[in-house]
Amino acid sequence: MSYKEELFNALAFLKEKVNRKPEIGIILGSGLGELGDLAKDPVIISYRDIPGFPASTVKGHRGNLIFGKLRGKDVVMMQGRFHLYEGYPVNKVAFGVRVLGLLGINTLIVSNAAGGINEDLRPGDLMVIKDHINFTGENPAIGEEIDELGPRFFDMTVAYDEKLRRMARQVFEDSGEKFKEGVYAFFKGPSYETPAEIKMLKILGADAVGMSTVPEVIAARQMGIRVFGVSLITNMAAGINKEPLSHEEVLDISKKAGRKFIDIILRFIERIH
């Protein structure tokens, strides 16, 4: 079966199960899945039940697609995502976003857990993503040209929507949170970076580093979907913090900062139009 056939099989399955047209798609990263529990009138579908959908194998990713309402807006949330380090090819990593785009979303909110490189950041901070650097060489637009997914060649000058970022600044100020913005660097993982790699990233202008998000953003932009991204800083990167890095630390900080993240995202969704 071709990739296009897999996408449209998944789309047909979801349209049979859910009679809704979501405006906003939300991808919930490590430890941030609790936002999905707040959806009004939810329809919850396990990834394992959707034809062609990969399974999320990472601790802290529940592996559900949730349709519902948040602050009066029709949303669809991915409770967990797919990663290159799980062994999936990049077109499968972007599979969920492709399906959400075909369902009709016009806005994508991506969240992730990331390591802080900029020393103005601290664990527990939220960093709005203003741009990214892709160090993997992977791109979900490679391969079969599918008209429904957008043009073969497309602009990435403004990958993260400027209007949405300005809106976020106001939301942060109204919430009493300090607004922090930066560049996200994407590594494949699953090992954390070395101190030398972090030193390189700092020289190149990266403020945080993680193992997700960028393939999803590229896929969304190819489909003409505007994107807002936010990183929860869960630890300082190797060489900045002398402590060993662990996924347990990521989940712990995610849990502690989860309420702040949820409050910001709900306020943000309320303002989207």
C-alpha positions as CSV (number, residue, x, y, z in Angstrom):
1,M,0.0,0.0,0.0
2,S,1.3,3.5,-0.9
3,Y,1.8,6.2,1.7
4,K,-1.1,8.2,0.1
5,E,-3.4,5.2,0.4
6,E,-2.4,4.8,4.0
7,L,-3.2,8.4,4.7
8,F,-6.6,8.3,3.1
9,N,-7.4,5.0,4.8
10,A,-6.8,6.6,8.1
11,L,-8.8,9.6,7.1
12,A,-11.8,7.6,6.0
13,F,-11.7,5.6,9.3
14,L,-11.7,8.8,11.4
15,K,-14.5,10.4,9.4
16,E,-16.6,7.3,10.1
17,K,-15.9,7.5,13.8
18,V,-16.1,11.3,14.3
19,N,-18.5,13.7,12.8
20,R,-16.5,16.9,13.6
21,K,-14.2,19.2,11.7
22,P,-11.5,20.4,14.0
23,E,-9.9,23.8,13.6
24,I,-6.9,23.3,15.8
25,G,-4.5,20.4,16.1
26,I,-2.4,20.0,19.2
27,I,0.6,17.7,19.7
28,L,1.3,17.0,23.3
29,G,4.9,16.1,24.1
30,S,6.5,14.1,27.0
31,G,4.6,14.5,30.2
32,L,2.2,17.0,28.8
33,G,-0.7,14.7,27.9
34,E,-3.0,15.9,30.7
35,L,-4.3,18.7,28.5
36,G,-6.2,16.0,26.6
37,D,-8.2,15.1,29.8
38,L,-9.8,18.6,29.7
39,A,-11.5,18.2,26.4
40,K,-15.3,18.7,26.4
41,D,-17.4,15.9,24.8
42,P,-14.3,13.9,23.9
43,V,-14.1,11.2,21.4
44,I,-10.9,9.2,22.2
45,I,-9.4,6.8,19.6
46,S,-6.3,4.8,20.3
47,Y,-3.5,5.1,17.7
48,R,-3.5,1.3,17.5
49,D,-7.1,1.3,16.2
50,I,-6.4,3.7,13.3
51,P,-5.2,2.1,10.1
52,G,-1.7,3.0,9.2
53,F,-1.0,5.0,12.4
54,P,2.2,4.2,14.1
55,A,2.2,3.2,17.8
56,S,3.7,5.6,20.3
57,T,6.3,3.6,22.4
58,V,7.7,6.3,24.6
59,K,7.0,6.5,28.3
60,G,4.8,9.6,29.0
61,H,3.0,9.3,25.6
62,R,-0.4,7.8,25.9
63,G,-1.0,7.1,22.3
64,N,-4.5,8.6,21.8
65,L,-6.2,10.9,19.3
66,I,-8.7,13.0,21.1
67,F,-11.5,15.0,19.4
68,G,-13.3,17.6,21.5
69,K,-13.7,21.2,22.5
70,L,-11.3,23.4,24.4
71,R,-12.5,27.0,25.3
72,G,-15.2,26.7,22.7
73,K,-12.9,25.7,19.9
74,D,-13.1,22.3,18.0
75,V,-9.7,20.7,18.5
76,V,-8.0,17.4,17.9
77,M,-5.1,16.4,20.2
78,M,-2.4,13.9,19.7
79,Q,-1.6,12.5,23.2
80,G,1.9,11.4,22.2
81,R,3.9,11.6,19.0
82,F,6.3,9.5,16.9
83,H,10.0,9.9,16.8
84,L,12.9,9.0,14.5
85,Y,14.6,7.3,17.4
86,E,11.8,4.8,17.7
87,G,12.8,3.5,14.3
88,Y,10.1,5.1,12.2
89,P,10.9,6.6,8.9
90,V,10.3,10.4,8.7
91,N,7.1,10.1,6.6
92,K,5.6,8.0,9.5
93,V,6.9,10.5,12.1
94,A,4.8,13.1,10.2
95,F,1.8,10.7,9.6
96,G,-0.4,12.1,12.4
97,V,0.1,15.7,11.2
98,R,-0.7,14.8,7.6
99,V,-4.0,13.2,8.7
100,L,-4.9,16.2,10.9
101,G,-4.2,18.4,7.9
102,L,-6.5,16.3,5.7
103,L,-9.2,16.5,8.4
104,G,-9.1,20.3,7.9
105,I,-7.1,21.9,10.7
106,N,-5.8,25.4,10.0
107,T,-3.6,25.8,13.1
108,L,-1.2,23.4,14.7
109,I,0.2,23.8,18.2
110,V,3.3,21.7,18.9
111,S,4.8,21.2,22.3
112,N,7.8,19.3,23.4
113,A,10.2,18.7,26.3
114,A,13.7,20.2,25.6
115,G,17.1,20.7,27.1
116,G,18.1,24.3,27.7
117,I,21.2,25.7,26.0
118,N,20.7,29.4,26.6
119,E,21.6,30.0,30.2
120,D,18.7,32.5,30.6
121,L,16.5,29.4,30.5
122,R,15.8,27.3,33.5
123,P,14.1,23.9,34.1
124,G,10.4,24.6,34.2
125,D,10.5,27.5,31.8
126,L,8.3,27.6,28.7
127,M,10.2,28.8,25.5
128,V,8.1,29.8,22.5
129,I,9.9,28.5,19.4
130,K,10.7,31.2,16.9
131,D,12.7,29.1,14.5
132,H,14.5,25.7,14.3
133,I,17.6,24.1,13.1
134,N,17.3,20.6,11.6
135,F,20.5,18.6,12.3
136,T,19.1,15.2,11.2
137,G,18.9,15.8,7.4
138,E,15.5,14.2,7.5
139,N,12.5,15.8,5.8
140,P,9.0,14.4,5.5
141,A,8.4,16.0,2.1
142,I,11.0,13.6,0.5
143,G,9.5,10.9,-1.6
144,E,6.2,10.6,-3.5
145,E,4.7,13.9,-4.6
146,I,1.1,14.0,-3.3
147,D,-0.9,17.0,-4.4
148,E,-3.2,16.9,-1.4
149,L,-0.1,17.4,0.9
150,G,1.0,20.6,-0.8
151,P,3.7,21.7,-3.3
152,R,7.0,19.8,-3.7
153,F,9.0,23.0,-3.0
154,F,7.7,25.3,-0.2
155,D,8.9,28.3,1.8
156,M,10.1,27.8,5.4
157,T,11.1,31.5,6.1
158,V,8.4,31.8,8.7
159,A,7.9,28.3,10.0
160,Y,6.4,29.5,13.3
161,D,3.6,32.0,12.7
162,E,4.6,35.6,13.7
163,K,1.0,36.6,14.6
164,L,0.6,33.6,16.9
165,R,3.9,34.4,18.6
166,R,2.8,38.0,19.2
167,M,-0.5,36.6,20.6
168,A,1.5,34.3,22.9
169,R,3.5,37.2,24.3
170,Q,0.3,38.9,25.4
171,V,-1.0,35.6,26.9
172,F,2.3,35.2,28.9
173,E,2.1,38.8,30.1
174,D,-1.6,38.4,31.2
175,S,-0.6,35.2,33.0
176,G,2.2,36.9,34.9
177,E,4.8,34.6,33.2
178,K,8.0,35.9,31.7
179,F,7.9,35.5,27.9
180,K,10.9,33.6,26.5
181,E,11.5,32.9,22.9
182,G,14.3,31.0,21.1
183,V,15.6,28.7,18.4
184,Y,15.0,24.9,18.8
185,A,17.6,22.5,17.5
186,F,16.5,19.0,16.4
187,F,18.7,15.9,16.9
188,K,17.6,12.4,16.2
189,G,18.4,10.9,19.6
190,P,17.8,8.8,21.6
191,S,21.1,9.5,23.3
192,Y,21.4,13.0,24.7
193,E,24.0,15.3,23.1
194,T,27.6,15.5,24.2
195,P,29.0,18.7,25.8
196,A,30.9,19.4,22.6
197,E,27.7,19.2,20.5
198,I,26.0,21.6,22.9
199,K,28.9,24.0,22.6
200,M,28.5,23.8,18.8
201,L,24.8,24.4,19.0
202,K,25.3,27.4,21.3
203,I,27.7,28.9,18.8
204,L,25.2,28.3,16.0
205,G,22.5,30.2,17.8
206,A,20.3,27.4,19.3
207,D,18.6,28.1,22.6
208,A,17.2,24.6,23.3
209,V,17.5,21.1,21.9
210,G,15.2,18.1,21.5
211,M,14.3,15.0,19.5
212,S,11.0,15.9,18.0
213,T,8.7,18.5,16.5
214,V,10.6,19.6,13.4
215,P,9.3,16.9,11.0
216,E,5.8,17.8,12.1
217,V,6.3,21.5,11.5
218,I,7.8,20.9,8.1
219,A,4.8,18.7,7.1
220,A,2.3,21.3,8.5
221,R,3.9,24.1,6.6
222,Q,3.9,22.1,3.3
223,M,0.1,21.8,3.8
224,G,-0.3,25.5,4.5
225,I,-1.1,25.0,8.2
226,R,0.1,27.8,10.5
227,V,2.2,26.6,13.4
228,F,2.8,27.7,17.0
229,G,5.5,25.9,19.0
230,V,6.5,25.8,22.6
231,S,9.2,23.9,24.4
232,L,9.0,23.0,28.1
233,I,12.6,23.2,29.4
234,T,13.0,20.1,31.5
235,N,16.8,20.2,32.1
236,M,19.9,22.1,31.1
237,A,21.8,20.4,28.3
238,A,25.0,18.4,28.7
239,G,28.0,20.5,29.8
240,I,25.9,23.3,31.2
241,N,24.5,21.2,34.0
242,K,27.0,18.8,35.4
243,E,24.4,16.4,36.5
244,P,23.7,13.2,34.4
245,L,20.7,13.5,32.1
246,S,17.7,11.1,32.3
247,H,14.2,10.7,30.9
248,E,12.9,10.4,34.4
249,E,14.0,14.0,35.1
250,V,12.2,15.1,31.9
251,L,9.0,13.5,33.0
252,D,9.3,14.8,36.6
253,I,9.8,18.5,35.5
254,S,7.1,18.1,32.9
255,K,4.7,17.0,35.6
256,K,5.6,19.8,37.9
257,A,5.3,22.5,35.2
258,G,2.2,20.9,33.5
259,R,-0.3,23.2,35.2
260,K,1.5,26.3,33.9
261,F,1.7,24.9,30.4
262,I,-2.0,23.9,30.4
263,D,-3.1,27.4,31.6
264,I,-1.0,29.1,28.9
265,I,-2.3,26.9,26.1
266,L,-5.9,27.2,27.2
267,R,-5.6,31.0,27.3
268,F,-3.9,30.9,23.9
269,I,-6.6,28.8,22.3
270,E,-9.2,31.1,23.5
271,R,-7.7,34.0,21.5
272,I,-7.1,32.0,18.3
273,H,-9.4,33.1,15.4
